[in-house]
Amino acid sequence: MSGPDDRIPALLARFGHTGFRPGQEAAVTAALAGRDVLAVMPTGAGKSLCYQLPALASEGLTLVVSPLVALMDDQISSLQHVAPGEVAAVHGLRDPEENDYALEQAAEGKLRLLYLAPERLANARATSALKACKLERVVVDEAHCVSSWGHDFRPDYFRLGEAARRLGADRISAFTATATDQVTEDIARRLGLSEPEVIRTGFNRPNISLTAMTCQGRPDEDACLKQLLEAPQSRPAIIYAGTRKQTGEVAKMLKKHLGVRVEAYHAGLERKSRGEIQRRFMGGETEIVVATNAFGMGVDKADVRTVVHVAVPGSLEALYQEAGRGGRDGLPSRAVLLAEPRDRSLHVHFIKSATVEDDQLKSLVRLLREAADDRGLAKITARSAAGACGGGSERATAALGHLAFAGVLTPIPSPPGEVSVRLSGELDEAALARSRAAARDAEKLRWRRYNEVWGYVDGETCRRQAVLDHFGDKREAVSEGPCCDVCDKSLVPKGAPAGAAGTRAKGGPRRVVVSAEDVDGLEAALLATVRDATPTVGRTRLVEIMRGSQSKSLLSSGQDGLEHYGEYSHLSKDIVLTVVDDTITAGRLVSTGGSYPKLKLAA
């Protein structure tokens, strides 16, 4: 019988390749040799071949767990000529009959690759069918979701390694495009990888130029977008927006200005509509898609020339991963970030909205216990979980993660809109202390990400080098064209607002690092200032006091003599105002209302 390496040339030929890209051969060889694999390879590096090729060489089934429906359908379509009838997918956007048929085919041994959304592991029919299969390997795509140090807690990924072993998989492969050394180690530990072949191919995308600019509002942002996408060679393009509303507004503006097909894409659209938009973009009918961050993940469109963010993502990892949607064909492409001051305050708001208090943890556990059956299994709606945590879905998700860390519960993969857990411990004082410690660590991590991504925005040194340094990549920051707007001023659009590195005056805005301690201290200072201020103050005046305003009315009132006057001059107006509003929302400050509302301490 031929050795594993002897099979590679024939398998490569099936895919239409004559050789490997960097990192692919090591991953394929390790998988064919029966080893666990952990690969950190940038977007567009060809991760899919690393598990598709070994799967087709196997006699059993390779299960690919992915949260990306677009990736599943796109890869199945492209594999039809390579392995007709041997590949299928099971996810919520397919008809139940299609999902049932795929599972039947897998159980009968007719499939080599089955793509599965992680929440499907909560489905009894799916798990029963998979247990009947000869399962060779489980592949975990977007594996950073496994790590507590990667992105925010994902219940569907929490026990993925355990679920893979329970289904009978002896081998696991994990793939991600963005992971620091710490995240990589955490992935291996949480998935229980056994002496994995670890592959890191580097993070540099030399054909993508990097630009970051601070716009002062929507008019600045629109002007930059028009200039960036005016030339036909700047398209196809993906624009990532922060909200569904923004996708529509930006798409309408660009369509009117450019006279080309521009479409908005977000999760609120009907399934058929999303599929049609994706099809038109992939086929070249639509030149620009303005989307929330769900679009483009796993969609292998090689010729995207420009990726623009018109809202700052929550982490440098997310920013760089989405920027990597461009230039998969190796030709010159651009990644541009257009930041606004309000993005900072929104980040602060989201960080605070995920902060969990002890009483919210207790309330959530109480709700789950009321819903639990004799075996300790509890199922509630995501909305009721959010309600128990003060109405915030982000806070409820965070609370579940902290309670899981403390050993109070074990999350079970569940469909969207549901929360399923197995209660596994009491929320006693010790467990509450562990949950509290996990919450503190999570908040520090969010502030660290905030400072990392805004350090990139405000940075005055090479952006490519900053990215490589962030990921611990020691390779030289080489580029195949213009590097970044710091190194090459030609990348800054004409008339760009001051704030782009290429337009910023020497000694311009310094980067401010914000911490959880800053915000906690600010809340206490706000309460003390409202208590002590004479005359009483409203939201705007309170912000002015904190930031040390020199306005005549403030100075004449003597409020510059208050204890905390000017103590937070290093924070932006937007950040201070966001914390003021969060303190009001939390009920610690009360607005009097009326034409000239003032603030007072809650009774």
C-alpha positions as CSV (number, residue, x, y, z in Angstrom):
1,M,0.0,0.0,0.0
2,S,1.4,3.4,-0.9
3,G,2.4,5.8,1.8
4,P,0.4,9.0,2.5
5,D,2.9,11.2,0.6
6,D,2.5,9.1,-2.5
7,R,-1.2,10.1,-2.7
8,I,-0.6,13.8,-2.8
9,P,0.2,14.5,-6.5
10,A,-3.0,12.7,-7.7
11,L,-5.1,14.5,-5.1
12,L,-3.6,17.8,-6.0
13,A,-4.5,17.1,-9.6
14,R,-8.1,16.6,-8.7
15,F,-8.2,20.1,-7.3
16,G,-6.4,21.5,-10.4
17,H,-3.2,22.3,-8.6
18,T,0.4,21.3,-9.3
19,G,1.9,22.4,-6.0
20,F,1.2,23.9,-2.5
21,R,1.1,27.3,-1.1
22,P,3.1,28.0,2.1
23,G,1.9,25.9,5.0
24,Q,-0.5,23.7,3.0
25,E,1.9,20.8,2.5
26,A,2.8,20.6,6.2
27,A,-0.9,20.6,7.2
28,V,-1.9,18.0,4.5
29,T,1.0,15.7,5.3
30,A,0.3,15.8,9.1
31,A,-3.4,15.1,8.5
32,L,-2.7,12.2,6.2
33,A,-0.3,10.8,8.9
34,G,-3.2,10.9,11.4
35,R,-1.9,13.8,13.5
36,D,-3.9,16.7,15.0
37,V,-3.3,19.9,13.2
38,L,-3.5,23.6,14.4
39,A,-2.9,26.1,11.5
40,V,-2.8,29.8,11.7
41,M,-2.9,31.0,8.1
42,P,-4.1,34.4,6.8
43,T,-7.3,34.8,4.9
44,G,-6.7,33.7,1.3
45,A,-3.8,31.4,2.1
46,G,-5.8,28.3,1.1
47,K,-6.8,26.8,4.5
48,S,-9.7,24.8,2.9
49,L,-7.4,22.6,0.8
50,C,-5.6,21.6,4.1
51,Y,-8.6,19.6,5.2
52,Q,-10.4,19.0,1.9
53,L,-7.5,17.0,0.3
54,P,-7.0,14.7,3.3
55,A,-10.8,14.2,3.5
56,L,-11.0,12.9,0.0
57,A,-8.1,10.5,0.7
58,S,-9.9,9.1,3.7
59,E,-12.4,6.2,3.8
60,G,-14.4,7.8,6.5
61,L,-16.1,11.1,7.1
62,T,-14.5,14.5,7.8
63,L,-16.8,16.8,9.7
64,V,-16.2,20.5,9.2
65,V,-17.7,22.6,12.0
66,S,-18.1,26.2,10.9
67,P,-20.2,29.2,11.8
68,L,-20.0,30.5,8.3
69,V,-23.0,29.5,6.1
70,A,-21.5,31.4,3.2
71,L,-18.3,29.3,3.4
72,M,-20.2,26.0,3.5
73,D,-22.3,26.7,0.4
74,D,-19.5,28.3,-1.5
75,Q,-17.1,25.4,-0.9
76,I,-19.7,22.8,-1.7
77,S,-20.4,24.5,-4.9
78,S,-16.7,24.6,-5.8
79,L,-16.2,20.9,-4.8
80,Q,-18.9,19.5,-7.0
81,H,-16.5,18.9,-9.9
82,V,-13.8,17.6,-7.6
83,A,-15.9,15.2,-5.5
84,P,-19.4,15.0,-7.0
85,G,-21.9,13.5,-4.5
86,E,-19.3,13.3,-1.7
87,V,-19.9,16.7,0.0
88,A,-22.9,18.1,1.8
89,A,-23.9,20.7,4.5
90,V,-26.3,20.9,7.3
91,H,-27.3,24.3,8.6
92,G,-30.4,26.4,9.4
93,L,-30.7,28.1,6.0
94,R,-31.2,24.8,4.2
95,D,-34.6,23.1,4.0
96,P,-35.2,20.4,6.7
97,E,-35.5,17.8,3.9
98,E,-32.1,18.8,2.5
99,N,-30.5,18.5,6.0
100,D,-32.1,15.1,6.7
101,Y,-30.9,13.8,3.3
102,A,-27.4,15.0,4.0
103,L,-27.4,13.2,7.4
104,E,-28.7,10.0,5.8
105,Q,-26.0,10.1,3.2
106,A,-23.3,10.6,5.9
107,A,-24.7,7.7,8.0
108,E,-24.6,5.4,4.9
109,G,-21.0,6.2,4.3
110,K,-21.6,8.1,1.0
111,L,-20.0,11.4,2.0
112,R,-16.3,12.3,2.6
113,L,-17.0,15.9,3.7
114,L,-19.9,17.2,5.8
115,Y,-20.1,20.8,6.8
116,L,-22.1,21.5,9.9
117,A,-23.1,24.6,11.8
118,P,-22.0,24.3,15.5
119,E,-25.5,24.7,16.9
120,R,-26.5,21.5,15.0
121,L,-24.5,19.5,17.6
122,A,-27.5,20.2,19.9
123,N,-29.8,18.3,17.5
124,A,-30.5,14.7,18.6
125,R,-31.0,13.5,15.0
126,A,-27.8,15.1,13.8
127,T,-25.7,13.6,16.6
128,S,-27.3,10.2,16.3
129,A,-26.5,10.1,12.6
130,L,-22.9,11.3,13.2
131,K,-22.4,8.6,15.8
132,A,-23.3,6.0,13.1
133,C,-20.6,7.3,10.8
134,K,-17.0,6.3,10.5
135,L,-15.8,9.7,11.6
136,E,-12.2,10.2,10.7
137,R,-11.6,13.8,11.7
138,V,-13.4,16.9,13.0
139,V,-12.2,20.2,11.5
140,V,-12.9,23.3,13.5
141,D,-13.0,26.4,11.3
142,E,-12.7,29.9,12.8
143,A,-11.1,28.2,15.8
144,H,-10.4,31.4,17.6
145,C,-14.0,31.2,18.7
146,V,-12.9,28.3,21.0
147,S,-10.5,30.5,22.9
148,S,-11.4,32.7,25.9
149,W,-8.6,35.0,24.7
150,G,-9.8,35.2,21.2
151,H,-13.2,36.7,20.5
152,D,-16.1,36.9,22.9
153,F,-17.6,33.8,24.4
154,R,-19.3,31.5,21.9
155,P,-21.5,28.8,23.7
156,D,-21.6,26.7,20.5
157,Y,-17.8,26.4,20.6
158,F,-17.3,26.0,24.4
159,R,-17.3,22.1,24.4
160,L,-16.4,21.5,20.8
161,G,-13.4,19.3,21.6
162,E,-15.4,17.2,24.0
163,A,-18.2,16.9,21.5
164,A,-15.8,15.8,18.8
165,R,-14.4,13.0,21.0
166,R,-17.9,12.0,22.0
167,L,-18.8,11.5,18.4
168,G,-15.9,9.2,18.0
169,A,-13.4,11.4,16.2
170,D,-9.8,10.5,17.2
171,R,-8.3,13.4,15.2
172,I,-9.0,17.1,15.2
173,S,-7.8,19.9,12.9
174,A,-8.2,23.6,13.9
175,F,-7.9,26.6,11.5
176,T,-7.9,30.3,12.0
177,A,-6.7,33.4,10.2
178,T,-5.9,35.5,13.2
179,A,-4.5,34.3,16.5
180,T,-1.7,35.5,18.8
181,D,0.5,33.0,20.5
182,Q,-1.7,33.1,23.6
183,V,-4.8,32.4,21.6
184,T,-3.1,29.5,19.7
185,E,-2.1,27.8,23.0
186,D,-5.6,28.3,24.4
187,I,-7.2,26.7,21.3
188,A,-4.9,23.6,21.6
189,R,-5.8,23.3,25.3
190,R,-9.5,23.7,24.9
191,L,-9.8,21.3,22.0
192,G,-7.6,18.8,23.7
193,L,-5.2,18.5,20.8
194,S,-2.6,15.8,21.2
195,E,0.9,16.9,20.1
196,P,-0.5,18.8,17.1
197,E,1.4,19.9,14.1
198,V,1.3,23.7,14.6
199,I,1.6,25.7,11.4
200,R,2.0,29.5,11.3
201,T,2.7,30.9,7.9
202,G,3.0,34.6,8.9
203,F,0.5,37.4,8.8
204,N,1.9,39.7,6.1
205,R,-0.3,40.3,3.0
206,P,2.3,42.1,0.9
207,N,-0.2,42.9,-1.9
208,I,-2.6,44.8,0.4
209,S,-1.9,48.4,1.3
210,L,-3.2,49.6,4.6
211,T,-4.7,53.0,5.3
212,A,-6.5,54.4,8.4
213,M,-8.1,57.9,8.7
214,T,-10.2,59.7,11.2
215,C,-13.2,61.5,9.7
216,Q,-15.0,64.1,11.6
217,G,-18.5,63.0,10.5
218,R,-20.6,61.4,7.7
219,P,-19.8,64.1,5.1
220,D,-16.1,63.5,5.5
221,E,-16.6,59.8,5.4
222,D,-18.8,60.0,2.3
223,A,-16.3,62.2,0.5
224,C,-13.5,59.7,1.2
225,L,-15.6,56.7,0.0
226,K,-16.4,58.5,-3.3
227,Q,-12.7,59.1,-4.0
228,L,-11.6,55.6,-2.9
229,L,-14.2,53.9,-5.2
230,E,-14.4,56.3,-8.1
231,A,-12.0,54.5,-10.4
232,P,-13.2,51.2,-11.9
233,Q,-10.0,49.5,-11.0
234,S,-10.8,50.1,-7.3
235,R,-13.7,47.6,-7.6
236,P,-15.1,45.0,-6.8
237,A,-15.3,46.3,-3.2
238,I,-16.7,45.3,0.2
239,I,-17.6,48.0,2.6
240,Y,-18.1,46.9,6.2
241,A,-20.6,49.1,8.2
242,G,-21.5,49.0,11.8
243,T,-25.3,48.8,11.6
244,R,-28.0,47.6,9.2
245,K,-29.2,51.1,8.8
246,Q,-25.8,52.3,7.8
247,T,-25.5,49.6,5.1
248,G,-28.6,51.0,3.4
249,E,-27.5,54.6,3.7
250,V,-24.0,54.1,2.3
251,A,-25.2,51.8,-0.5
252,K,-27.8,54.4,-1.6
253,M,-25.2,57.2,-1.5
254,L,-22.6,55.3,-3.6
255,K,-25.1,54.0,-6.1
256,K,-26.2,57.6,-6.8
257,H,-22.7,58.9,-7.0
258,L,-21.0,56.1,-9.0
259,G,-23.8,54.9,-11.1
260,V,-22.9,51.2,-10.6
261,R,-24.8,48.4,-8.8
262,V,-24.3,48.7,-5.1
263,E,-26.2,46.5,-2.7
264,A,-26.7,46.4,1.1
265,Y,-26.4,43.1,2.9
266,H,-27.3,42.2,6.5
267,A,-28.9,39.5,8.6
268,G,-32.3,41.2,8.6
269,L,-32.8,40.4,4.9
270,E,-34.7,37.3,3.8
271,R,-32.5,34.2,3.2
272,K,-33.3,34.3,-0.5
273,S,-32.4,38.0,-0.8
274,R,-29.1,37.4,0.9
275,G,-28.3,34.5,-1.4
276,E,-29.1,36.5,-4.5
277,I,-26.9,39.4,-3.4
278,Q,-24.0,37.1,-2.7
279,R,-24.5,35.4,-6.1
280,R,-24.6,38.7,-8.0
281,F,-21.4,39.9,-6.2
282,M,-19.6,36.6,-6.8
283,G,-20.7,36.7,-10.5
284,G,-19.6,40.2,-11.1
285,E,-23.1,41.7,-11.5
286,T,-22.8,43.7,-8.3
287,E,-19.6,45.8,-8.0
288,I,-19.9,46.9,-4.4
289,V,-21.5,45.3,-1.4
290,V,-22.1,47.3,1.8
291,A,-22.5,44.9,4.6
292,T,-22.4,44.1,8.3
293,N,-19.5,41.9,9.3
294,A,-21.4,38.6,8.5
295,F,-20.8,39.1,4.8
296,G,-17.6,37.9,3.1
297,M,-16.6,35.5,5.7
298,G,-15.7,32.4,3.8
299,V,-16.8,33.8,0.4
300,D,-13.8,33.1,-1.8
301,K,-14.0,36.0,-4.3
302,A,-10.4,36.3,-5.5
303,D,-10.6,39.8,-7.2
304,V,-11.8,42.1,-4.5
305,R,-9.7,45.2,-5.0
306,T,-10.9,47.3,-2.0
307,V,-12.1,46.6,1.5
308,V,-13.3,49.6,3.5
309,H,-14.4,49.8,7.1
310,V,-16.7,52.7,7.9
311,A,-17.0,51.6,11.5
312,V,-14.0,50.6,13.7
313,P,-14.3,46.8,14.6
314,G,-13.9,45.8,18.2
315,S,-10.5,44.3,17.8
316,L,-7.4,44.5,15.6
317,E,-7.9,40.7,14.8
318,A,-11.4,41.4,13.4
319,L,-10.1,44.4,11.4
320,Y,-7.3,42.5,9.8
321,Q,-9.3,39.4,9.1
322,E,-11.9,41.3,7.2
323,A,-9.3,43.4,5.4
324,G,-7.9,40.1,4.2
325,R,-11.0,39.6,2.0
326,G,-9.2,41.7,-0.5
327,G,-6.5,40.6,-3.0
328,R,-6.8,36.8,-2.7
329,D,-5.6,36.6,-6.3
330,G,-2.3,38.2,-5.3
331,L,-2.9,41.4,-7.2
332,P,-2.7,44.9,-5.6
333,S,-5.5,45.7,-3.2
334,R,-6.4,48.2,-0.6
335,A,-7.7,48.0,3.0
336,V,-9.0,51.3,4.3
337,L,-10.3,52.1,7.8
338,L,-12.5,55.3,8.1
339,A,-12.9,56.0,11.8
340,E,-15.1,58.6,13.5
341,P,-14.9,60.0,17.0
342,R,-18.3,58.4,17.8
343,D,-16.8,55.0,17.2
344,R,-14.8,55.4,20.3
345,S,-17.8,56.1,22.4
346,L,-19.7,53.2,20.9
347,H,-16.8,50.9,21.8
348,V,-16.9,52.2,25.4
349,H,-20.7,51.7,25.5
350,F,-20.4,48.0,24.3
351,I,-17.6,47.3,26.8
352,K,-19.8,48.6,29.6
353,S,-22.9,46.8,28.3
354,A,-21.1,43.5,28.6
355,T,-20.1,44.2,32.2
356,V,-21.8,41.7,34.6
357,E,-22.8,42.4,38.2
358,D,-23.3,39.8,40.9
359,D,-27.0,40.2,41.1
360,Q,-27.3,39.6,37.3
361,L,-25.4,36.4,37.6
362,K,-27.7,35.3,40.5
363,S,-30.8,36.3,38.5
364,L,-29.7,34.3,35.4
365,V,-28.9,31.2,37.5
366,R,-32.3,31.4,39.3
367,L,-34.1,31.6,35.9
368,L,-32.2,28.6,34.6
369,R,-32.9,26.6,37.7
370,E,-36.6,27.3,37.4
371,A,-36.5,26.0,33.8
372,A,-34.4,22.9,34.5
373,D,-35.7,19.3,34.4
374,D,-34.7,16.5,36.7
375,R,-31.4,16.0,34.8
376,G,-30.4,19.6,35.3
377,L,-31.0,20.4,31.6
378,A,-32.4,23.9,31.1
379,K,-33.6,25.6,27.9
380,I,-34.7,29.3,27.9
381,T,-35.1,32.0,25.2
382,A,-32.2,34.3,24.5
383,R,-34.5,37.2,25.2
384,S,-35.4,35.9,28.7
385,A,-31.7,35.4,29.4
386,A,-31.0,39.0,28.4
387,G,-33.9,40.2,30.6
388,A,-32.4,38.4,33.6
389,C,-29.2,40.3,33.0
390,G,-30.7,43.8,32.7
391,G,-31.9,43.6,29.1
392,G,-28.6,43.2,27.3
393,S,-27.8,40.3,25.0
394,E,-24.1,41.0,25.2
395,R,-24.2,40.9,29.0
396,A,-26.2,37.7,29.0
397,T,-23.7,36.0,26.7
398,A,-20.8,37.2,28.9
399,A,-22.6,36.0,32.0
400,L,-23.0,32.5,30.6
401,G,-19.3,32.4,29.9
402,H,-18.4,33.5,33.4
403,L,-20.7,30.9,35.0
404,A,-19.3,28.2,32.7
405,F,-15.8,29.2,33.8
406,A,-16.9,28.9,37.4
407,G,-18.3,25.4,36.9
408,V,-21.9,26.4,37.6
409,L,-23.1,25.3,34.2
410,T,-22.1,23.7,30.9
411,P,-23.4,25.4,27.7
412,I,-25.0,23.1,25.2
413,P,-25.0,24.1,21.5
414,S,-28.5,25.5,20.7
415,P,-30.3,27.1,17.8
416,P,-30.3,30.9,17.4
417,G,-32.6,32.6,19.9
418,E,-32.3,29.8,22.5
419,V,-30.0,29.2,25.5
420,S,-29.4,25.6,26.5
421,V,-27.3,24.5,29.5
422,R,-26.6,21.7,31.9
423,L,-26.5,22.9,35.4
424,S,-23.4,21.4,37.0
425,G,-22.8,23.3,40.2
426,E,-24.1,25.7,42.8
427,L,-23.6,29.4,42.7
428,D,-22.1,29.5,46.1
429,E,-19.7,32.2,47.4
430,A,-16.7,30.4,45.9
431,A,-18.4,30.0,42.5
432,L,-19.5,33.6,42.6
433,A,-15.9,34.7,43.3
434,R,-14.7,32.7,40.3
435,S,-17.4,34.2,38.1
436,R,-16.5,37.7,39.4
437,A,-12.8,37.1,38.6
438,A,-13.7,35.8,35.1
439,A,-15.8,39.0,34.6
440,R,-12.9,41.2,35.6
441,D,-10.6,39.4,33.2
442,A,-13.0,39.7,30.4
443,E,-13.4,43.4,30.9
444,K,-9.7,43.9,31.0
445,L,-9.4,41.9,27.8
446,R,-12.1,44.1,26.1
447,W,-10.2,47.3,27.1
448,R,-7.0,45.8,25.8
449,R,-8.6,45.1,22.4
450,Y,-10.0,48.7,22.5
451,N,-6.6,50.1,23.0
452,E,-5.0,47.9,20.4
453,V,-7.4,48.8,17.6
454,W,-7.4,52.5,18.5
455,G,-3.6,52.4,18.8
456,Y,-3.6,51.2,15.2
457,V,-6.0,54.0,14.2
458,D,-3.9,56.7,15.9
459,G,-0.5,55.2,15.1
460,E,2.2,57.2,13.5
461,T,4.5,54.3,12.6
462,C,4.2,51.7,9.8
463,R,0.8,50.1,10.0
464,R,2.0,46.8,8.4
465,Q,4.7,46.6,11.0
466,A,2.2,47.3,13.8
467,V,0.0,44.4,12.6
468,L,2.9,42.0,12.4
469,D,4.1,43.1,15.9
470,H,0.6,42.5,17.3
471,F,0.5,38.9,16.1
472,G,4.1,38.3,17.1
473,D,5.3,37.8,13.5
474,K,9.0,38.5,13.4
475,R,9.2,38.5,9.6
476,E,10.1,41.7,7.8
477,A,7.2,43.9,6.9
478,V,7.7,43.8,3.1
479,S,5.2,45.1,0.6
480,E,4.7,44.6,-3.1
481,G,3.4,48.1,-3.7
482,P,2.5,51.1,-1.5
483,C,2.8,49.9,2.1
484,C,0.6,52.1,4.2
485,D,-0.5,55.7,4.5
486,V,2.2,56.3,7.1
487,C,4.9,55.1,4.7
488,D,3.4,56.4,1.5
489,K,1.3,59.6,1.5
490,S,-0.1,58.8,-1.9
491,L,-2.5,56.4,-0.2
492,V,-4.3,59.3,1.5
493,P,-7.3,60.5,-0.7
494,K,-7.0,64.1,-1.8
495,G,-8.7,66.4,0.5
496,A,-8.8,63.8,3.3
497,P,-9.5,65.3,6.7
498,A,-6.7,65.9,9.1
499,G,-6.4,62.7,11.1
500,A,-5.0,60.4,8.4
501,A,-1.3,59.7,9.3
502,G,-0.4,61.2,5.9
503,T,-2.1,64.5,6.7
504,R,-1.5,64.8,10.4
505,A,0.8,67.5,11.5
506,K,3.9,66.5,13.4
507,G,3.1,66.2,17.1
508,G,-0.6,65.7,16.3
509,P,-3.0,63.8,18.4
510,R,-1.4,61.5,20.9
511,R,-2.7,58.0,21.5
512,V,-4.7,57.8,24.7
513,V,-4.9,54.4,26.5
514,V,-8.2,53.9,28.3
515,S,-8.6,51.3,31.0
516,A,-11.4,49.7,33.0
517,E,-9.9,51.6,36.0
518,D,-10.4,54.9,34.0
519,V,-14.0,54.2,33.5
520,D,-14.7,52.8,37.0
521,G,-12.9,55.9,38.5
522,L,-14.9,58.2,36.2
523,E,-18.2,56.8,37.4
524,A,-17.3,57.4,41.0
525,A,-16.1,61.0,40.1
526,L,-19.3,61.7,38.2
527,L,-21.4,60.7,41.3
528,A,-19.3,62.8,43.6
529,T,-19.4,65.8,41.3
530,V,-23.2,65.7,40.9
531,R,-23.5,65.5,44.7
532,D,-21.2,68.5,45.3
533,A,-21.9,70.8,42.4
534,T,-23.6,74.1,43.1
535,P,-25.5,75.1,41.0
536,T,-26.7,71.7,39.9
537,V,-25.4,70.4,36.6
538,G,-26.7,68.7,33.5
539,R,-25.0,66.2,31.2
540,T,-23.1,68.7,29.1
541,R,-21.8,70.7,32.1
542,L,-20.8,67.5,33.9
543,V,-18.7,66.5,30.9
544,E,-17.1,69.9,30.8
545,I,-16.1,69.7,34.5
546,M,-14.6,66.3,34.1
547,R,-12.5,67.4,31.1
548,G,-11.4,70.7,32.6
549,S,-13.3,73.2,30.4
550,Q,-12.2,76.8,30.5
551,S,-15.6,78.2,29.5
552,K,-16.5,81.5,31.0
553,S,-19.8,80.3,32.5
554,L,-18.1,77.3,34.2
555,L,-15.3,79.4,35.6
556,S,-17.7,82.1,36.8
557,S,-19.7,79.4,38.6
558,G,-16.7,78.3,40.6
559,Q,-17.1,74.8,39.5
560,D,-13.5,74.6,38.5
561,G,-12.9,74.2,42.2
562,L,-14.7,70.9,42.4
563,E,-12.5,67.9,43.5
564,H,-12.6,66.1,40.2
565,Y,-12.4,69.1,37.9
566,G,-10.1,68.3,34.9
567,E,-9.2,64.9,36.2
568,Y,-10.3,63.2,32.9
569,S,-9.0,65.7,30.4
570,H,-7.2,62.8,28.7
571,L,-10.5,61.2,27.7
572,S,-12.5,62.4,24.7
573,K,-15.9,64.2,25.2
574,D,-17.6,61.2,23.5
575,I,-16.2,58.7,26.0
576,V,-17.0,60.8,29.1
577,L,-20.6,61.5,27.8
578,T,-21.1,57.8,27.1
579,V,-20.1,56.9,30.7
580,V,-22.5,59.7,31.9
581,D,-25.3,58.2,29.9
582,D,-24.5,54.6,31.0
583,T,-24.5,55.8,34.7
584,I,-28.0,57.3,34.1
585,T,-29.2,54.1,32.4
586,A,-27.9,52.0,35.3
587,G,-30.0,54.1,37.6
588,R,-27.2,55.6,39.6
589,L,-27.9,59.1,38.3
590,V,-31.3,60.6,37.5
591,S,-32.3,63.3,35.1
592,T,-34.9,65.8,36.2
593,G,-36.3,66.2,32.7
594,G,-37.9,69.4,31.4
595,S,-36.4,72.1,29.2
596,Y,-33.2,72.4,31.1
597,P,-32.7,68.9,32.7
598,K,-30.3,68.6,35.6
599,L,-28.8,65.5,37.2
600,K,-29.2,64.2,40.8
601,L,-28.1,61.1,42.6
602,A,-30.6,58.2,42.7
603,A,-32.5,58.0,45.9
